[in-house]
Amino acid sequence: MSSSVRSRLYTPSIAFSKSPMHSMQAAVRVLAALVVLFFIQPMVVGTAVAAGGVADDLPSARVIVKYRDDAVRGAGSDRVSIAHAGQGATVQRLAARMDAVAQRRGLALRAHRAISERSQVVLARGIDSETLARRLRADPDVEFAVVDRRVRPLAVPNDPLHTLGGADGPAVGQWYLRTPAAPALSAIDATRAWDITQGSASVVVAVLDTGVRFDHPDLAGKLLAGYDFVSTLPESNDGNGRDSNASDPGDWITQQEDNSVGGDFYHCTSPDSLGNYNGAPSSWHGTQVAGIVGALTNNGVGMAGTGWNTRVLPVRVLGKCGGYVSDVVIGMRWAAGLTVPNIAANPNPARILNLSLGTEGGCGEYQDAVDDVVAAGALVVAAAGNTNGHAVGAPGNCSGVMAVGGLRHSGTKVGFSDLGSAVSISAPAGNCVNDFGPCLYPLLTTTNSGSQGPASSAYTDGTNDITVGTSFSAPLVSGVAALMLAVQPTLTPDEIRGLIQGGSRRFPSTSAPVCTAPRFDVNGDPIDQIECDCTTTTCGAGMLDARVAVRSAAAGLIADIVVNTATPRAGQDVSLTADVFRLISGRNLSSLSWSLVDGGGIVSGSVSGCSANCVVSPTGAGSFTVAVTVTDDNNPPTQSTVSRRVTVVSASPNGGGGGGGALGGPAYLLALALAVGAAWRLSAGRDA
């Protein structure tokens, strides 16, 4: 019996008599009670909740369960009413509902953490997680139950460029922030966006990641206190669980840990070309992401952050060899200012949440958190993923999330970036061009030099510590969104997305093959797509343009495209409306024009003759993209463009099945692009 189980046994309170005989009889009674408890404990339904700051040993089963709303609960379920107020009442209600479910299903459950008013993490011994989730889903009071999956970082690359000493590089510096010009066509033009605004300290971007190094001089004064939601040992690697210290202690894996069968970190990393597991140094991933968003700018030291004056809220959800989905969704809710049971309210709610993490498979348990966060007014930005052109995983594929794909310096899709209709926009992800020598186009950012625990503050470079991946494309978008909120604080998440997409630049056309939708071989395995020419159906609306997005936000003239047809279907008319909902007082709308950005092979012809309303007739299933440009009568006139991709389903939708995407997905989530191997750098004669 583990210590964590023993600590939660309920023992009777016994008052011993002074009489020796009475004392002996009392002692016998106590021993008998303890023996009974020892043998019946596996059958007892426990309701104790783990303390917020102490991490539990990992039980056999760990499941996220969401209970149905009281208004729609089945007749076979037992109603539970606890007349208390506050966060403690939420925990008690969840524990009571868990007990009722456990009794009906014949399960021994322990409550671990509350996620929201109707969802929590439950633990069990002697049963695997998949079986427990399946049995819980059979209960009428359970809306869904899914395995609380692990978050694991990708392996550090073993290519020579990662370990060679010499010049730091890159010679081109922060090429990705400059005005686009050959050969760096994908640069985001943050330089000219800063002529419009240098951001605001009142705009907060939450970085949900491995935590940060608060001692980095280029992050001094830019970091808010944050919170650590990694609650399990030894993943936390800081000696405790949840607490208010979001500092990153390091997430290294030793070779011994990587090869210790049955250990917590067995085969945590990816094997080398010989199949060996060699461990990995600390990634300092959260510090790297935070630097791209909000490093000190114009201070004569180090690098510039995209958001300039923007502040960063570090939310630690990944630890040593990762974390759990439940940690991520709890962190999302807290970051946006929503209530999290047993955790003090966030005094600095974020308007933007950056998630440089993900997993293959459906959105699943992320969607509730995304819906609540977006409703609270926060934009969710997520990396598209780095599995070499496969479909975007969760949370990037969740409804309401702005997924960011990765581009080479030249504007083509970088080899490792994932793609598909879930991508909203693409931005630089870093690439090396050459196979030997310094990496030419990485994304320079803040880091730490420690291979295990923290050492001295440092910066990534083109030789010793190369930063590439869609993990670093996402914070470029988050930083631009923060600049937009600095000039127009009332923008909604949908408005930010529309302006970024509408102001994006067109993808270049090169000699590379054209990107296609994610494909699969005869065995159902995804087919890799390396460097390719992006389209709006595979890489989002276009290349991120910071200046145009910020200028549009500042102009006070913002339009939206409303899809009036509830479910657009092939062969049927789709009704669209252009809605101008922000116009500076005293100005009037001068013109409104439509354009077909990408017909996707299902819409052809022109939409330029449309007025405020437009009807298109898609010939098949897929997606198409339209844009609306509005101009006011100011002198000089102000102009703004917004685009929208419309998804069209088949004329005769298939019935049955559906749902449960997360349940069939892989067991582990991946922290995206801690680095990308040399295999991505040169493929079919083209660099990645």
C-alpha positions as CSV (number, residue, x, y, z in Angstrom):
1,M,0.0,0.0,0.0
2,S,1.6,3.3,-1.0
3,S,2.0,6.2,1.4
4,S,-0.3,8.3,-0.6
5,V,-3.1,5.8,-0.1
6,R,-2.3,5.2,3.6
7,S,-2.5,8.9,4.3
8,R,-6.1,9.0,3.2
9,L,-7.4,6.1,5.3
10,Y,-10.1,7.3,7.8
11,T,-9.1,6.3,11.3
12,P,-11.4,6.5,14.3
13,S,-10.7,8.9,17.1
14,I,-10.2,6.9,20.3
15,A,-10.0,8.2,23.8
16,F,-8.0,5.9,26.1
17,S,-9.1,5.2,29.7
18,K,-6.6,5.5,32.5
19,S,-7.5,2.0,33.7
20,P,-5.0,-0.6,32.4
21,M,-7.8,-3.1,31.6
22,H,-9.7,-0.4,29.8
23,S,-6.5,0.6,28.0
24,M,-5.9,-2.9,26.8
25,Q,-9.4,-3.3,25.6
26,A,-9.2,0.0,23.8
27,A,-6.0,-0.9,22.2
28,V,-7.5,-4.2,21.0
29,R,-10.4,-2.3,19.5
30,V,-8.0,0.1,17.7
31,L,-6.0,-2.7,16.3
32,A,-9.1,-4.5,15.1
33,A,-10.4,-1.3,13.5
34,L,-7.1,-0.8,11.7
35,V,-7.0,-4.4,10.4
36,V,-10.5,-4.0,9.1
37,L,-9.6,-0.7,7.4
38,F,-6.5,-2.3,5.9
39,F,-8.4,-5.1,4.2
40,I,-11.5,-3.1,3.1
41,Q,-9.7,0.0,1.9
42,P,-9.5,-1.0,-1.8
43,M,-13.3,-1.1,-1.8
44,V,-13.9,2.2,0.0
45,V,-15.0,5.2,-2.0
46,G,-12.7,8.0,-0.9
47,T,-13.5,11.6,-1.1
48,A,-10.3,13.2,0.1
49,V,-8.9,15.8,-2.2
50,A,-5.1,16.2,-2.5
51,A,-3.8,19.4,-1.0
52,G,-3.0,22.1,-3.5
53,G,0.7,22.3,-2.8
54,V,1.6,18.7,-2.4
55,A,2.1,16.3,-5.3
56,D,0.8,12.7,-5.2
57,D,2.4,9.5,-6.3
58,L,1.0,8.5,-9.7
59,P,-1.8,6.0,-9.2
60,S,-2.7,3.3,-11.7
61,A,-5.6,5.2,-13.3
62,R,-6.0,8.9,-13.9
63,V,-9.1,10.3,-15.7
64,I,-10.7,13.7,-16.3
65,V,-14.5,13.4,-15.7
66,K,-17.1,16.0,-16.5
67,Y,-20.6,15.6,-14.9
68,R,-23.8,16.5,-16.6
69,D,-25.6,19.7,-15.8
70,D,-28.2,19.2,-13.0
71,A,-30.9,20.3,-15.4
72,V,-30.3,17.4,-17.8
73,R,-29.1,14.7,-15.5
74,G,-30.7,11.3,-16.0
75,A,-33.4,9.9,-13.9
76,G,-31.2,7.1,-12.7
77,S,-28.6,9.4,-11.1
78,D,-28.7,10.5,-7.5
79,R,-29.0,14.2,-6.9
80,V,-26.5,15.7,-4.6
81,S,-27.1,19.0,-2.8
82,I,-24.6,20.7,-0.6
83,A,-25.7,24.0,0.9
84,H,-22.4,25.9,1.0
85,A,-21.0,28.8,-0.9
86,G,-17.6,29.5,-2.4
87,Q,-14.8,27.4,-4.0
88,G,-14.9,24.9,-1.1
89,A,-18.5,24.1,-2.0
90,T,-17.4,23.2,-5.6
91,V,-14.9,20.7,-4.3
92,Q,-17.5,19.2,-2.0
93,R,-20.1,18.9,-4.7
94,L,-17.7,17.3,-7.0
95,A,-16.6,14.8,-4.4
96,A,-20.2,14.0,-3.6
97,R,-21.0,13.4,-7.2
98,M,-17.9,11.3,-7.6
99,D,-19.0,9.2,-4.6
100,A,-22.4,8.6,-6.1
101,V,-21.0,7.5,-9.5
102,A,-18.4,5.3,-7.8
103,Q,-21.1,3.5,-5.8
104,R,-23.3,3.0,-8.8
105,R,-20.4,1.6,-10.9
106,G,-18.7,-0.4,-8.1
107,L,-15.5,1.7,-8.3
108,A,-13.0,2.8,-5.7
109,L,-12.3,6.4,-6.7
110,R,-10.3,9.3,-5.2
111,A,-10.8,12.9,-6.1
112,H,-7.6,14.5,-7.2
113,R,-8.2,18.0,-8.5
114,A,-11.2,20.2,-9.4
115,I,-11.0,21.7,-12.9
116,S,-14.3,23.6,-13.0
117,E,-17.7,23.5,-11.4
118,R,-18.6,20.2,-13.2
119,S,-15.2,18.6,-14.0
120,Q,-12.4,17.1,-12.0
121,V,-9.5,14.6,-12.1
122,V,-10.2,11.2,-10.4
123,L,-7.7,8.5,-9.5
124,A,-8.0,4.8,-8.9
125,R,-5.8,1.8,-8.2
126,G,-5.9,-1.7,-9.7
127,I,-7.4,-0.5,-13.0
128,D,-6.0,1.1,-16.1
129,S,-7.0,4.6,-17.2
130,E,-8.8,3.5,-20.4
131,T,-10.9,1.0,-18.6
132,L,-11.8,3.4,-15.9
133,A,-12.8,6.1,-18.4
134,R,-15.0,3.6,-20.3
135,R,-16.8,2.5,-17.1
136,L,-17.3,6.1,-16.0
137,R,-18.8,7.1,-19.4
138,A,-21.5,4.4,-18.9
139,D,-22.9,6.4,-15.9
140,P,-25.9,8.6,-16.6
141,D,-24.4,11.5,-14.6
142,V,-21.2,11.6,-16.6
143,E,-21.0,13.9,-19.7
144,F,-17.6,12.6,-20.7
145,A,-14.6,10.8,-19.2
146,V,-11.2,10.8,-20.8
147,V,-7.7,9.7,-19.9
148,D,-5.7,12.5,-18.3
149,R,-2.9,12.2,-20.9
150,R,0.7,13.0,-20.4
151,V,2.5,16.0,-21.9
152,R,6.0,15.0,-23.1
153,P,8.6,17.2,-24.7
154,L,10.2,16.3,-28.0
155,A,13.8,15.1,-28.0
156,V,16.7,17.6,-28.4
157,P,18.2,17.0,-31.9
158,N,21.4,15.0,-32.2
159,D,22.5,16.8,-35.4
160,P,26.0,18.4,-35.4
161,L,24.7,21.9,-35.5
162,H,23.2,21.6,-32.0
163,T,26.5,20.8,-30.4
164,L,29.2,22.6,-32.4
165,G,31.1,25.4,-30.7
166,G,32.3,28.5,-32.3
167,A,30.6,31.7,-33.5
168,D,27.2,32.4,-31.8
169,G,25.2,33.6,-34.8
170,P,22.9,33.9,-36.5
171,A,24.5,36.6,-38.7
172,V,21.1,37.9,-39.7
173,G,20.1,38.6,-36.0
174,Q,16.4,38.9,-35.5
175,W,15.5,38.7,-39.2
176,Y,12.0,37.6,-38.4
177,L,10.9,41.0,-37.0
178,R,12.2,43.1,-39.9
179,T,10.4,44.5,-42.9
180,P,10.1,41.6,-45.4
181,A,12.6,41.7,-48.3
182,A,14.4,39.0,-50.2
183,P,15.6,36.5,-49.2
184,A,13.6,36.8,-45.9
185,L,10.1,37.2,-47.4
186,S,8.3,35.8,-44.3
187,A,9.6,38.5,-41.9
188,I,6.6,39.9,-40.1
189,D,7.4,43.7,-40.3
190,A,7.2,44.3,-36.5
191,T,9.7,47.1,-37.0
192,R,7.1,49.3,-38.8
193,A,4.3,48.1,-36.5
194,W,6.3,49.7,-33.6
195,D,6.0,53.0,-35.4
196,I,2.3,52.8,-34.7
197,T,2.5,51.5,-31.2
198,Q,5.1,50.1,-28.8
199,G,2.5,48.1,-26.9
200,S,1.1,48.6,-23.5
201,A,2.0,47.2,-20.1
202,S,-1.7,46.8,-19.4
203,V,-1.9,44.0,-22.0
204,V,-1.0,40.6,-20.7
205,V,0.0,37.5,-22.6
206,A,0.0,34.2,-20.7
207,V,2.7,31.8,-21.7
208,L,1.5,28.3,-20.7
209,D,4.7,26.3,-20.8
210,T,7.6,25.0,-18.6
211,G,7.7,28.2,-16.5
212,V,10.4,30.9,-17.0
213,R,13.7,32.0,-15.6
214,F,12.8,35.2,-13.7
215,D,16.5,36.1,-13.4
216,H,17.0,36.7,-17.1
217,P,18.0,40.3,-17.5
218,D,16.1,40.7,-20.8
219,L,12.9,39.7,-19.0
220,A,13.4,41.9,-16.0
221,G,10.3,43.9,-15.2
222,K,8.3,42.2,-17.9
223,L,7.2,39.1,-16.0
224,L,4.1,38.9,-13.7
225,A,4.1,36.5,-10.8
226,G,2.2,33.6,-12.5
227,Y,1.5,30.2,-11.1
228,D,2.8,26.6,-11.2
229,F,0.2,24.0,-12.0
230,V,2.5,21.0,-12.3
231,S,1.2,19.0,-9.3
232,T,2.8,15.6,-9.7
233,L,6.2,14.3,-8.5
234,P,8.8,13.9,-9.8
235,E,7.6,15.8,-12.9
236,S,7.5,19.1,-11.0
237,N,11.2,18.8,-10.2
238,D,11.0,21.6,-7.7
239,G,10.1,19.6,-4.6
240,N,6.5,20.4,-4.5
241,G,3.3,20.6,-6.5
242,R,1.0,23.6,-7.2
243,D,2.3,26.9,-5.9
244,S,2.6,30.5,-6.8
245,N,6.2,30.1,-8.1
246,A,6.2,29.7,-11.9
247,S,10.0,29.5,-12.1
248,D,11.5,26.8,-14.4
249,P,13.8,24.5,-12.4
250,G,14.9,22.7,-15.6
251,D,13.4,19.6,-17.3
252,W,16.5,17.6,-18.1
253,I,16.3,13.8,-18.5
254,T,19.5,11.8,-17.6
255,Q,20.5,8.8,-19.7
256,Q,19.9,6.5,-16.7
257,E,16.3,7.9,-16.3
258,D,15.7,7.5,-20.0
259,N,16.6,3.8,-19.8
260,S,15.2,2.9,-16.4
261,V,12.5,0.3,-17.1
262,G,9.4,1.1,-15.0
263,G,10.7,4.5,-14.1
264,D,8.8,7.7,-14.4
265,F,10.9,8.9,-17.3
266,Y,11.5,5.6,-19.2
267,H,12.0,6.4,-22.9
268,C,10.9,10.0,-22.3
269,T,13.0,11.2,-25.2
270,S,13.2,10.1,-28.8
271,P,15.8,7.5,-29.8
272,D,18.8,8.4,-31.9
273,S,19.5,6.8,-35.3
274,L,20.9,3.7,-33.6
275,G,17.8,3.3,-31.3
276,N,19.6,4.5,-28.2
277,Y,17.9,6.7,-25.6
278,N,20.5,9.3,-24.5
279,G,18.5,11.6,-22.2
280,A,18.1,15.3,-22.9
281,P,19.3,18.6,-21.4
282,S,16.9,21.2,-20.0
283,S,15.0,22.9,-22.7
284,W,14.1,26.3,-21.1
285,H,11.3,26.2,-23.5
286,G,9.0,28.6,-21.6
287,T,11.8,31.2,-21.3
288,Q,12.4,31.0,-25.0
289,V,8.7,31.5,-25.8
290,A,8.4,34.4,-23.3
291,G,11.4,36.2,-24.9
292,I,9.8,36.2,-28.3
293,V,6.6,37.7,-26.8
294,G,8.0,40.2,-24.4
295,A,11.7,40.6,-24.0
296,L,12.9,44.1,-23.0
297,T,13.0,46.2,-26.1
298,N,15.0,49.3,-26.9
299,N,17.2,48.9,-23.8
300,G,20.5,48.5,-25.5
301,V,20.8,44.9,-24.3
302,G,20.2,41.6,-25.9
303,M,17.1,41.2,-28.1
304,A,13.7,42.8,-28.9
305,G,10.4,41.3,-28.0
306,T,7.5,41.3,-30.5
307,G,5.1,42.9,-28.0
308,W,7.6,45.6,-26.9
309,N,5.9,46.9,-23.7
310,T,3.6,43.8,-23.4
311,R,3.9,41.9,-20.1
312,V,4.1,38.2,-19.8
313,L,2.2,36.0,-17.3
314,P,4.1,32.7,-16.9
315,V,1.8,29.7,-16.2
316,R,3.8,26.5,-15.6
317,V,1.9,23.5,-16.9
318,L,4.9,21.4,-18.2
319,G,7.6,19.9,-16.0
320,K,10.2,17.2,-16.2
321,C,9.1,15.0,-19.1
322,G,6.0,17.0,-19.4
323,G,2.7,17.1,-17.5
324,Y,-1.0,16.4,-17.9
325,V,-3.9,17.8,-20.0
326,S,-5.7,18.6,-16.7
327,D,-2.8,20.9,-15.7
328,V,-3.1,22.7,-19.1
329,V,-6.8,23.3,-19.0
330,I,-6.7,24.4,-15.4
331,G,-3.9,26.7,-16.3
332,M,-5.9,28.1,-19.2
333,R,-8.9,28.9,-17.0
334,W,-6.8,30.6,-14.3
335,A,-4.8,32.6,-16.9
336,A,-8.0,34.1,-18.3
337,G,-9.3,35.1,-14.9
338,L,-11.8,32.3,-14.5
339,T,-12.4,30.6,-11.1
340,V,-10.3,27.6,-10.3
341,P,-11.2,25.6,-7.2
342,N,-8.8,26.0,-4.3
343,I,-6.6,28.5,-6.2
344,A,-6.5,32.2,-5.5
345,A,-7.9,34.3,-8.3
346,N,-5.5,35.6,-11.0
347,P,-5.0,39.4,-10.3
348,N,-3.7,39.9,-13.9
349,P,-6.0,38.1,-16.3
350,A,-4.5,37.6,-19.7
351,R,-6.1,38.8,-23.0
352,I,-4.0,36.3,-25.0
353,L,-3.1,32.7,-24.1
354,N,0.0,31.2,-25.9
355,L,0.0,27.4,-26.1
356,S,3.2,26.1,-27.7
357,L,2.2,22.5,-27.0
358,G,-0.2,20.0,-28.5
359,T,-1.1,16.4,-29.4
360,E,-2.3,14.4,-32.3
361,G,-6.0,13.6,-32.3
362,G,-9.2,15.5,-31.7
363,C,-9.7,18.5,-29.5
364,G,-11.5,16.5,-26.8
365,E,-11.3,17.8,-23.3
366,Y,-9.7,21.1,-24.4
367,Q,-12.9,22.4,-26.0
368,D,-14.7,23.3,-22.7
369,A,-11.7,25.4,-21.5
370,V,-11.3,27.1,-24.9
371,D,-15.0,28.0,-25.0
372,D,-14.9,29.5,-21.5
373,V,-11.6,31.4,-22.1
374,V,-12.8,32.9,-25.4
375,A,-16.1,33.9,-23.8
376,A,-14.1,35.7,-21.1
377,G,-12.5,37.7,-23.9
378,A,-9.1,36.0,-24.3
379,L,-7.6,34.9,-27.6
380,V,-6.1,31.4,-27.6
381,V,-3.0,31.1,-29.9
382,A,-1.6,27.6,-30.4
383,A,1.3,26.1,-32.4
384,A,0.3,24.0,-35.4
385,G,2.7,21.2,-34.6
386,N,6.0,19.7,-35.9
387,T,5.3,16.3,-37.2
388,N,6.4,17.0,-40.8
389,G,3.2,18.1,-42.5
390,H,0.6,16.0,-40.7
391,A,-2.8,17.2,-39.5
392,V,-2.9,19.8,-36.8
393,G,-3.5,18.3,-33.4
394,A,-5.1,19.6,-30.2
395,P,-5.5,22.3,-29.0
396,G,-4.7,23.9,-32.4
397,N,-7.6,22.1,-34.0
398,C,-10.1,23.2,-31.4
399,S,-12.9,25.5,-32.4
400,G,-12.0,29.1,-31.5
401,V,-8.2,28.6,-31.4
402,M,-5.9,30.5,-33.6
403,A,-3.5,27.8,-34.8
404,V,-0.2,29.1,-36.3
405,G,1.8,27.2,-39.0
406,G,5.5,27.6,-39.6
407,L,7.3,29.2,-42.6
408,R,10.9,29.2,-43.9
409,H,12.6,32.5,-44.3
410,S,11.6,32.4,-48.0
411,G,7.8,32.0,-47.2
412,T,7.4,28.3,-48.1
413,K,6.1,25.9,-45.5
414,V,9.0,24.8,-43.3
415,G,9.4,21.0,-43.5
416,F,8.5,20.1,-40.0
417,S,5.4,22.3,-39.7
418,D,2.0,20.6,-39.7
419,L,-0.8,21.9,-42.0
420,G,-4.4,21.7,-42.9
421,S,-7.7,23.6,-42.6
422,A,-7.2,24.1,-38.9
423,V,-4.3,26.5,-39.5
424,S,-5.4,30.2,-39.2
425,I,-2.2,32.0,-40.1
426,S,1.5,31.2,-40.7
427,A,4.6,32.9,-39.3
428,P,8.4,32.3,-39.3
429,A,9.4,29.1,-37.5
430,G,13.2,29.1,-38.2
431,N,15.2,27.1,-40.7
432,C,18.9,26.4,-41.3
433,V,19.2,26.2,-45.1
434,N,22.6,24.4,-44.9
435,D,23.4,21.0,-43.7
436,F,26.7,22.0,-42.1
437,G,28.0,25.1,-40.4
438,P,25.9,27.6,-38.4
439,C,22.2,27.6,-38.8
440,L,21.3,30.6,-40.9
441,Y,17.7,31.5,-40.0
442,P,16.9,30.4,-36.4
443,L,14.7,32.5,-34.2
444,L,17.0,34.2,-31.6
445,T,15.5,34.4,-28.1
446,T,16.1,34.3,-24.4
447,T,17.3,31.1,-22.7
448,N,19.5,29.7,-19.9
449,S,22.9,28.0,-20.3
450,G,22.3,25.2,-17.7
451,S,22.2,21.7,-19.1
452,Q,20.3,20.5,-16.0
453,G,19.5,23.1,-13.3
454,P,19.7,26.8,-14.1
455,A,23.1,28.4,-14.7
456,S,23.8,31.8,-16.5
457,S,21.2,33.7,-18.6
458,A,21.9,33.4,-22.3
459,Y,20.4,33.7,-25.8
460,T,19.8,31.0,-28.4
461,D,22.0,31.2,-31.5
462,G,22.9,29.6,-34.8
463,T,25.5,27.1,-33.4
464,N,25.1,26.0,-29.8
465,D,21.4,26.4,-29.1
466,I,19.2,26.5,-32.2
467,T,15.6,27.6,-31.8
468,V,13.3,26.4,-34.6
469,G,9.7,25.1,-34.6
470,T,6.1,26.2,-34.6
471,S,6.4,26.7,-30.8
472,F,8.1,29.9,-31.8
473,S,5.8,30.9,-34.6
474,A,2.9,31.1,-32.1
475,P,4.4,33.7,-29.8
476,L,5.0,36.0,-32.8
477,V,1.3,36.0,-33.4
478,S,0.6,36.5,-29.7
479,G,3.0,39.5,-29.6
480,V,1.2,41.1,-32.6
481,A,-2.2,40.5,-31.1
482,A,-0.9,42.3,-27.9
483,L,0.2,45.3,-30.0
484,M,-3.3,45.4,-31.6
485,L,-5.0,45.4,-28.1
486,A,-2.7,48.3,-27.1
487,V,-4.3,50.5,-29.8
488,Q,-7.8,49.0,-29.5
489,P,-8.4,47.4,-26.1
490,T,-12.0,46.5,-26.8
491,L,-11.2,44.1,-29.7
492,T,-12.8,40.6,-29.3
493,P,-10.9,37.4,-30.0
494,D,-12.8,37.0,-33.3
495,E,-12.0,40.6,-34.3
496,I,-8.3,40.1,-33.6
497,R,-8.3,36.9,-35.7
498,G,-10.2,38.5,-38.6
499,L,-7.8,41.5,-38.7
500,I,-4.7,39.4,-38.6
501,Q,-6.0,37.1,-41.3
502,G,-7.4,39.9,-43.4
503,G,-4.1,41.8,-43.2
504,S,-1.9,38.9,-44.0
505,R,0.4,38.8,-47.1
506,R,0.0,36.3,-49.9
507,F,2.2,33.2,-49.9
508,P,4.9,33.2,-52.6
509,S,4.9,30.8,-55.5
510,T,8.2,28.8,-55.9
511,S,9.5,25.7,-57.5
512,A,8.5,23.6,-54.5
513,P,5.5,21.3,-54.8
514,V,2.1,22.7,-53.7
515,C,1.0,21.8,-50.2
516,T,-2.0,19.5,-50.0
517,A,-4.4,18.5,-47.3
518,P,-3.0,15.9,-44.8
519,R,-2.7,12.5,-46.5
520,F,-2.5,8.9,-45.3
521,D,-1.0,5.7,-46.8
522,V,-2.8,2.4,-47.2
523,N,-2.1,1.5,-43.6
524,G,-3.7,4.7,-42.4
525,D,-0.4,6.3,-41.3
526,P,0.1,10.0,-42.1
527,I,2.3,10.8,-45.1
528,D,5.0,13.4,-44.6
529,Q,4.9,16.7,-46.5
530,I,8.2,18.6,-46.3
531,E,8.8,22.0,-47.8
532,C,5.9,23.0,-50.1
533,D,4.2,26.1,-51.4
534,C,1.4,27.1,-49.0
535,T,-2.2,27.7,-49.9
536,T,-4.9,29.3,-47.8
537,T,-6.5,25.8,-47.2
538,T,-3.3,24.3,-45.9
539,C,-1.3,27.2,-44.2
540,G,-4.0,29.6,-43.1
541,A,-5.0,33.0,-44.6
542,G,-1.4,34.1,-45.4
543,M,1.9,35.3,-43.9
544,L,1.7,37.3,-40.7
545,D,2.0,41.0,-41.3
546,A,2.3,42.9,-38.0
547,R,2.2,46.4,-39.5
548,V,-1.0,45.9,-41.4
549,A,-2.7,44.1,-38.5
550,V,-1.8,46.9,-36.0
551,R,-2.7,49.6,-38.5
552,S,-6.1,48.0,-39.1
553,A,-6.7,47.8,-35.4
554,A,-5.7,51.4,-34.9
555,A,-7.8,52.7,-37.8
556,G,-11.1,52.3,-36.0
557,L,-12.7,50.7,-39.1
558,I,-13.3,47.1,-38.6
559,A,-15.6,44.7,-40.6
560,D,-16.6,41.2,-40.1
561,I,-18.0,38.4,-42.4
562,V,-21.0,36.6,-41.0
563,V,-21.8,33.2,-42.4
564,N,-25.6,33.2,-42.3
565,T,-26.0,29.6,-43.5
566,A,-25.9,27.3,-40.4
567,T,-24.2,24.4,-42.1
568,P,-22.8,25.2,-45.6
569,R,-23.3,22.2,-47.9
570,A,-22.1,21.3,-51.3
571,G,-24.5,22.2,-54.1
572,Q,-26.4,24.6,-52.0
573,D,-26.2,28.4,-51.8
574,V,-24.2,29.8,-48.9
575,S,-25.3,33.3,-47.6
576,L,-22.7,35.7,-46.3
577,T,-23.0,39.2,-44.9
578,A,-20.4,42.0,-44.5
579,D,-20.9,43.7,-41.2
580,V,-19.1,47.0,-40.4
581,F,-19.3,47.3,-36.6
582,R,-16.5,49.8,-35.8
583,L,-16.5,53.2,-37.5
584,I,-15.0,56.3,-35.9
585,S,-17.7,58.9,-35.0
586,G,-18.1,61.5,-37.7
587,R,-16.9,59.2,-40.5
588,N,-19.0,57.4,-43.0
589,L,-18.5,54.2,-45.0
590,S,-17.3,55.1,-48.5
591,S,-17.0,51.7,-50.1
592,L,-17.2,48.0,-49.5
593,S,-15.9,45.3,-51.8
594,W,-15.7,41.5,-51.8
595,S,-12.9,39.3,-53.2
596,L,-12.5,35.5,-53.5
597,V,-9.1,34.8,-51.9
598,D,-9.1,31.1,-52.5
599,G,-11.9,29.1,-54.1
600,G,-10.5,25.8,-52.8
601,G,-11.5,24.1,-56.0
602,I,-15.2,24.4,-55.0
603,V,-16.0,28.0,-55.7
604,S,-15.2,29.8,-58.9
605,G,-16.0,33.1,-60.6
606,S,-16.1,36.5,-59.1
607,V,-17.8,37.9,-55.9
608,S,-16.8,41.5,-56.7
609,G,-20.4,42.4,-57.6
610,C,-21.7,41.6,-54.2
611,S,-23.0,44.3,-51.9
612,A,-23.3,44.0,-48.1
613,N,-24.8,40.5,-48.8
614,C,-23.2,37.8,-50.9
615,V,-24.3,34.4,-52.0
616,V,-21.8,31.7,-53.2
617,S,-22.5,28.2,-54.5
618,P,-19.9,25.7,-53.6
619,T,-19.8,22.6,-55.9
620,G,-18.2,20.2,-53.4
621,A,-17.1,19.7,-49.9
622,G,-14.0,21.5,-48.7
623,S,-13.3,25.1,-47.9
624,F,-13.0,28.5,-49.5
625,T,-11.8,31.9,-48.4
626,V,-13.4,35.3,-49.1
627,A,-12.4,38.8,-48.0
628,V,-14.1,42.1,-47.5
629,T,-12.3,45.5,-47.8
630,V,-14.0,48.6,-46.3
631,T,-13.0,52.2,-46.8
632,D,-14.2,55.3,-45.0
633,D,-14.5,58.9,-46.2
634,N,-11.7,60.3,-44.1
635,N,-9.0,62.3,-45.9
636,P,-6.8,60.4,-46.4
637,P,-9.2,57.4,-46.3
638,T,-8.9,54.6,-43.9
639,Q,-9.1,51.1,-45.2
640,S,-9.4,47.7,-43.5
641,T,-9.6,44.1,-44.8
642,V,-11.0,41.1,-43.1
643,S,-11.1,37.5,-44.4
644,R,-12.9,34.4,-43.5
645,R,-12.5,30.7,-44.4
646,V,-15.8,28.9,-44.9
647,T,-16.0,25.1,-44.4
648,V,-18.4,23.2,-46.6
649,V,-19.6,19.7,-45.8
650,S,-21.0,17.0,-48.2
651,A,-24.5,17.3,-49.5
652,S,-25.5,14.1,-47.8
653,P,-23.8,13.9,-44.4
654,N,-23.0,10.5,-43.0
655,G,-24.9,9.5,-40.0
656,G,-24.0,7.7,-36.7
657,G,-20.8,7.4,-34.9
658,G,-18.9,10.7,-34.3
659,G,-17.4,12.2,-31.2
660,G,-14.8,11.0,-28.9
661,G,-11.9,12.1,-31.0
662,A,-9.6,12.4,-28.0
663,L,-10.3,8.9,-26.8
664,G,-8.8,7.3,-29.9
665,G,-5.8,9.6,-30.0
666,P,-2.2,8.7,-28.9
667,A,-1.4,8.4,-25.3
668,Y,0.9,11.3,-25.0
669,L,0.9,15.1,-25.8
670,L,3.9,16.8,-27.1
671,A,5.5,20.1,-26.1
672,L,6.1,21.4,-29.6
673,A,9.5,22.1,-31.1
674,L,11.9,22.1,-28.2
675,A,14.1,21.6,-31.3
676,V,13.8,19.9,-34.7
677,G,16.2,17.3,-36.0
678,A,18.6,17.6,-38.9
679,A,16.3,15.4,-40.9
680,W,14.0,18.4,-41.5
681,R,16.9,20.5,-42.7
682,L,17.6,18.8,-46.0
683,S,15.0,16.7,-47.8
684,A,14.7,16.0,-51.5
685,G,17.3,18.6,-52.3
686,R,15.4,21.4,-50.4
687,D,16.3,22.7,-47.0
688,A,13.6,22.8,-44.2
